[in-house]
């Protein structure tokens, strides 16, 4: 009696610690694990089943191996002791671990068996848990219709039980499916409900998970800054709780968001973090995702060597997961038939579900088993040989595909370096590109003063390296502001905004790019002054007006623009002073609301009597994120992105 009372008191104390763990984070979680592992040695087998299942749930976030060990141990003890509730909880935990490892067939098997047992004893909580895991498996297999059905069934059960943690999980799952179906309003409603409910119960992990899903929603809405803010909030919480799986998901989503926003360097940093953590806990599914994301990021940077490396790693891991899954399923099913069939049937018999199912072990069955075993072994050896031959052929085929893929990437990248994407696609599909008239574009010329003198004072190799450094940076800057590089002529860099896709924001985007050009050159000159090297001084001119654009040449394509606007922009550049951005009156009228400018007077231009000129000094304070007035803030970015379309502009 005293022993039983002592065990009850200990059990109550563990439930109390369990509740406190959601408040005190990882330190409390580690303390619970240590306490449960110690306590499991002091109790009888019935209580040990429950403790082992609790340990399995706790280890899910950081160690699949330990989570599986405790769930499997609980399952075996439950079979011996005819504990059907213990069997259900163990099967559910085994299903979750198998799903996390990518063994979806095995995970589905465990969860379906758990669901069948639940129907026998009317266990609503474990039924909902099994349905939720089955929904996750369907979701991973891209069967969204079945996934939504299972999530909704689990959601209704959790509502009847008023189990808010489960309700939150299902809201997040349902929201994910809605966002894939492009039903943004329903997905935002689900994610917002999940966050509010998480805050009501004070569950930090659920709050962080809700932040991640809201970040995904805003990323789908192309609001990258808001998305990053939500992911950073989630990262802070997961770091405090040492939730490794949460951090993997967060880093992966931050990396994807930076890729979509064109910041591939930061994207690679975060995907490497996700890759490192996934490797640490042996999470092959997230490792596979990291390889794919790193491939996309390096491809975006045009680093095709690294892109190809991760493309090959992705394919190899994908093949190994498939092979390993099949091997594990065979082994575990064999072990199950051999070791646990009698025990599981005994449990079902004691529950009055199966009346008279007994194994009759006699000489005939032993002989039949041995014959069957040798037949299966022979077939297995034949299958293994055939599989190895097939895998060898697939590997050779994949190598050929990789080479073709690599050559295709190189040719397409070369074409995109010469032509804008839309023009390149039109040229590939039709064999020619349409001549287009644009009513409003902004042409920019940037030229280094005294370049001829510089060429006489430094070695040719250093000269080309310096010029290449500046032009590479200019290429990066114009890609941020929707501008298209036309060509370089010696030390002159020419680009244009508003083509090939017309827009009304190109004057503002061209001026923002010009200010960043000058800032970069000034930063380089500070270093040159310290080293007592020759300074490179830049003049920039911009004019807004009409042009004609098209592709010329047959063997060597060239995309170019023509018109008085081009000539006027060139005059604006030649009339500028070093370190300044000189714009025409037409450009000034389009940008004066956002930039501080100084009137310079009039300049005579060919075919035009005289034209007003202005120096752009800086971005006005209400639109700038820094005192220098170089970088736009969110208010100005929102105005220029996404760009407004002009109807009927292309002829």
Residue, then its C-alpha position, 0 to 999 in steps of 0.5 A: x500500500x505504501x509503495x503504491x501511494x509513493x508511486x502515485x505521488x511520484x506520478x503526480x509530481x512528474x505531471x506537474x513538471x511536464x506542465x512547467x516544461x512549456x514555461x521554462x523551455x529546454x532546461x526544464x525539458x532536459x530535466x524532465x527527460x533525466x527524471x523520467x529515465x531515472x523514474x522508469x527504473x523504479x516503477x512496474x511495467x504498466x507505468x513504464x509503458x506510459x513513461x517510455x511513451x512520454x520519453x518518445x514524445x520528448x525526444x522527437x524534437x532532438x533525436x529520432x533514434x532515442x524516440x524510436x527506441x523508447x516507443x519500440x520498448x513501450x510497444x513490446x512491454x505493452x504486448x506482453x502485459x496486454x495493455x491496449x492503450x499502451x499499444x495504441x500510444x506506442x504505435x502512434x509514436x512509432x508512426x511519427x518517428x517513421x514519418x520524420x525519417x521519410x519511411x512513409x509506408x511504415x509510418x502509414x502502417x503504424x498509424x493505421x494499426x493505431x487507428x484500428x485499435x482506437x476504434x475498438x476502445x473508443x480512444x478519441x485523443x489517440x484517434x485524432x493523433x493517428x489521423x493527424x499523422x496520416x494527414x501529414x503522410x498524405x501531405x508529404x506525398x502531395x495528396x492534399x485532398x486526402x490530407x485535408x480530410x484527415x486534418x478536418x477529422x482530427x480537428x473535429x475530435x480535438x474540438x470535442x476534447x477541447x484539446x487546444x494544442x491539437x487544434x493548433x496543429x490542425x489549423x496550421x496543417x489546414x492552412x498549409x493546404x489552403x495556401x498551396x491551393x492559392x486560397x490566401x484568405x482561408x490560409x491566413x484565417x487558419x494561421x491567425x487562429x492558431x497564433x491567437x490560440x497559442x498565445x491564449x494557452x501560453x505555448x511558446x513552441x506553438x507560437x513559434x510554429x504559428x510565426x513560421x506559417x505566417x512567414x510562409x503566408x507573407x512570402x507567398x504574398x511577396x511581402x518578404x520583409x514581413x515574412x523575414x520578421x516572422x521567421x526571426x521571431x520564431x528563430x528566437x523562440x526555437x533557440x531559447x527552447x533548443x527545438x532543433x526541428x523548429x530551427x531547421x524549418x525556420x532556417x530553411x524558410x528564411x533561406x527560401x525567402x532570401x532566394x526569392x528576394x534575390x539575396x542568394x548569399x544570405x540564402x546559402x548561409x541559412x540553408x547551410x545552418x539547416x543542413x548542419x542541424x539536419x545532419x546532426x539529428x540524422x533527419x534525411x527528409x530535411x537534409x534532402x530539402x537542404x540539398x535542393x535549396x542549396x542547388x537553387x541558391x547556387x544556381x541563382x548565383x550562377x555558380x554552376x559547379x556548386x549547383x551541380x554538386x548539390x543536384x547530384x547529392x540530392x539525387x543520390x540521397x533521394x535514391x538511397x532514402x527509397x532503397x533504405x526505406x524498402x530495406x527497413x520495411x522488409x526487416x521490420x515487417x519480418x521482425x514483427x511477424x516473427x516476434x510479435x504476431x502471437x503477442x498482438x493476437x493474444x491482446x486482441x483475443x483478451x479484448x473479445x475482438x478475435x475469438x479463437x485465433x491461435x497459432x498451431x505450432x507443429x511439424x507440418x508448419x515448421x516444414x512449410x515455414x522452412x520451405x517458404x523461407x528458402x523460396x523467399x530467400x532465393x527470390x530475394x537474392x534474385x531481386x537484389x541482383x536485379x535491383x543492383x543491375x537496375x540501380x547501376x543503369x539508373x546511375x549511368x542514366x543520371x550521370x548522362x542527365x546531369x551532363x545534359x542538364x549542365x550543358x543546358x544551364x550553360x547555354x541558357x545562362x549565356x543567352x540570358x547574359x546577352x538578352x532579357x528573359x522575355x526576349x530570349x524566350x521569344x527568340x527560342x520559341x519563334x526564332x525571332x524577336x519582335x521590335x518593340x516601341x516603349x513610351x516611357x523608359x529611363x536610360x542611364x549612362x555611367x562613364x569614368x572620367x579620365x579613363x584614357x589617362x588611367x590606362x597609361x598609368x597602370x598595368x593592363x591586367x590591373x586595369x581590366x580587373x578594376x573595371x570588371x570589379x565596378x561593372x560586376x557591382x553595377x550588374x548586382x545593383x541594377x538587378x535589384x531595381x528592375x533595370x536591364x543592362x544594354x552594353x558596355x563601351x570601353x569604360x562606359x556602362x549603359x542600362x535602361x529601366x522600363x523594358x522589356x516589361x513596361x512600368x511607370x516606376x523606372x525613373x525612380x528605380x534608375x535614380x536609386x541605382x545611380x546613387x548606389x553606383x556613386x556610393x560604391x565608387x566613393x567607398x572604393x576611392x576611400x580605400x584607394x586614397x589610403x593606399x595612395x592609388x589612382x582614383x576612379x571618378x564616375x559621371x552619371x546621366x539619366x533621361x526619360x522618354x521613348x525608345x525602340x528596342x530589338x535584337x540585331x544580328x544573326x550569328x551573334x545576337x545583340x539587344x539594343x535600343x535607339x532614339x533621341x532618348x538615348x542621345x539625350x541621356x548620353x548628353x546628360x552624362x557628359x554634362x555631369x560632374x564626377x561623383x554626381x547624378x545628372x538628370x533631365x527635366x523629364x526624369x526630374x518631373x517623375x522623381x521630384x516627390x522622392x528625391x532632393x534635387x538641385x536645378x543646374x540650368x539648361x543644356x543645348x541638346x541635338x534636335x532639341x533647343x535646350x533642356x533643363x538639368x538637375x543634380x540628384x542629391x539624396x533620397x528625401x528623409x521620409x523615404x530613406x532608411x539612412x541619413x546619407x539618403x542612399x538606401x530606400x526605406x520600406x515606404x519607397x520600396x512599396x511604391x516601386x515594387x511591384x511595378x505598375x503596368x502600362x497598357x498598350x505600350x508594346x507595338 
